[in-house]
Structure formats: structure tokens, C-alpha cells
Amino acid sequence: MQIVILAIAILISATQVFAETTYEKVSDNEIKVINTLPVVINQNVYNYEFLLSQRTAIQEMKDRDNILRDKELVEIDMALAECKKLGIKEEPVKTLEETL
């Protein structure tokens, strides 16, 4: 659960527009990531192995989600193909006069 929460936080951080992101070496296996607007808004220290494991975990989740979405699209496409075979169509949009 903590991995998922951190993954979401990292994703949200990565999608925000910062004036500047700087990186500093903390030790042989840690990096500090500083995101600033004109002031420091957050500062995190990450262990290198942790970042590697997070990236792997996030990529695996993304791949799983993509597979599920692809399966759902195939199911929808199959249902739409059956609709076409059966002559099922979109209901025409009614005009304002037709609804009164």
C-alpha cells in the first residue's frame, strides 16, 4: 500500500510544472530531489535501490493496467461488432421539439 501511495505521489510530482528541479548526491546510494517554484516546495531523499524497485513496481502496475484496458476494449469492440450484425444502432438525438 505504501508503494502505491508513493507511486501516486511521485506521478503527481512529476506532472506538476516546476520552475526548477535540482538533484544532489547525498551518498553513494542516495539522491536528493529538490523541486522549486521560486522557493523549495518539497525535498525528498531517496535510496538508489528504493528508486529502482519503485520504478520496477510502477512499470509492472502500468503494464498490468494496460493489459486490462486492452482486454476491456476488445470486449467493447466485440459487442459493437455484434450490434452491427444485429442491426442495433445509436439512438438518434431528439430535437427540442420532439422532447416536448
ZIMO-V754316 format. One record per residue. RES is the residue in one letter. PHI is phi in whole degrees, 0 to 359 (999 if undefined). OMEGA is omega in whole degrees, -180 to 180 (none if undefined). NEAR is the number of other C-alpha atoms within 12 Angstrom. Layout:
res->RES phi->PHI omega->OMEGA near->NEAR
res->RES phi->PHI omega->OMEGA near->NEAR
This chain:
res->M phi->999 omega->179 near->8
res->Q phi->296 omega->179 near->10
res->I phi->297 omega->-180 near->18
res->V phi->297 omega->-180 near->18
res->I phi->297 omega->179 near->13
res->L phi->294 omega->179 near->22
res->A phi->299 omega->179 near->25
res->I phi->294 omega->180 near->20
res->A phi->297 omega->178 near->18
res->I phi->295 omega->179 near->22
res->L phi->298 omega->179 near->17
res->I phi->297 omega->178 near->13
res->S phi->300 omega->-176 near->21
res->A phi->292 omega->-177 near->17
res->T phi->270 omega->178 near->11
res->Q phi->283 omega->179 near->16
res->V phi->267 omega->178 near->14
res->F phi->252 omega->176 near->19
res->A phi->294 omega->-178 near->14
res->E phi->199 omega->171 near->18
res->T phi->239 omega->178 near->23
res->T phi->240 omega->-178 near->18
res->Y phi->234 omega->178 near->17
res->E phi->229 omega->176 near->18
res->K phi->283 omega->179 near->17
res->V phi->268 omega->179 near->15
res->S phi->205 omega->180 near->12
res->D phi->296 omega->-179 near->12
res->N phi->227 omega->178 near->16
res->E phi->220 omega->177 near->19
res->I phi->231 omega->176 near->21
res->K phi->256 omega->179 near->22
res->V phi->249 omega->-178 near->26
res->I phi->241 omega->176 near->25
res->N phi->255 omega->-178 near->25
res->T phi->232 omega->169 near->19
res->L phi->257 omega->154 near->15
res->P phi->270 omega->178 near->13
res->V phi->237 omega->178 near->13
res->V phi->292 omega->180 near->16
res->I phi->254 omega->171 near->18
res->N phi->201 omega->-180 near->20
res->Q phi->214 omega->-178 near->18
res->N phi->228 omega->174 near->24
res->V phi->246 omega->-178 near->19
res->Y phi->241 omega->172 near->25
res->N phi->283 omega->-176 near->19
res->Y phi->303 omega->180 near->19
res->E phi->297 omega->177 near->14
res->F phi->298 omega->179 near->19
res->L phi->299 omega->178 near->23
res->L phi->298 omega->-179 near->15
res->S phi->292 omega->177 near->17
res->Q phi->297 omega->-179 near->25
res->R phi->298 omega->179 near->21
res->T phi->298 omega->-179 near->16
res->A phi->297 omega->-179 near->21
res->I phi->294 omega->179 near->24
res->Q phi->298 omega->178 near->17
res->E phi->298 omega->178 near->16
res->M phi->296 omega->180 near->18
res->K phi->297 omega->180 near->18
res->D phi->298 omega->178 near->14
res->R phi->298 omega->180 near->14
res->D phi->297 omega->179 near->14
res->N phi->297 omega->179 near->14
res->I phi->297 omega->179 near->14
res->L phi->296 omega->179 near->14
res->R phi->295 omega->178 near->14
res->D phi->298 omega->179 near->14
res->K phi->297 omega->179 near->14
res->E phi->297 omega->179 near->14
res->L phi->296 omega->177 near->14
res->V phi->297 omega->179 near->14
res->E phi->300 omega->179 near->14
res->I phi->295 omega->180 near->14
res->D phi->298 omega->178 near->14
res->M phi->294 omega->179 near->14
res->A phi->295 omega->178 near->16
res->L phi->295 omega->178 near->17
res->A phi->296 omega->177 near->15
res->E phi->295 omega->177 near->14
res->C phi->301 omega->-180 near->14
res->K phi->298 omega->179 near->13
res->K phi->300 omega->-176 near->11
res->L phi->273 omega->180 near->10
res->G phi->77 omega->179 near->11
res->I phi->276 omega->-176 near->13
res->K phi->233 omega->175 near->14
res->E phi->293 omega->177 near->10
res->E phi->289 omega->-180 near->7
res->P phi->297 omega->177 near->8
res->V phi->287 omega->-179 near->10
res->K phi->275 omega->175 near->10
res->T phi->283 omega->179 near->8
res->L phi->300 omega->180 near->7
res->E phi->295 omega->-180 near->7
res->E phi->290 omega->-179 near->8
res->T phi->276 omega->-179 near->7
res->L phi->274 omega->none near->6
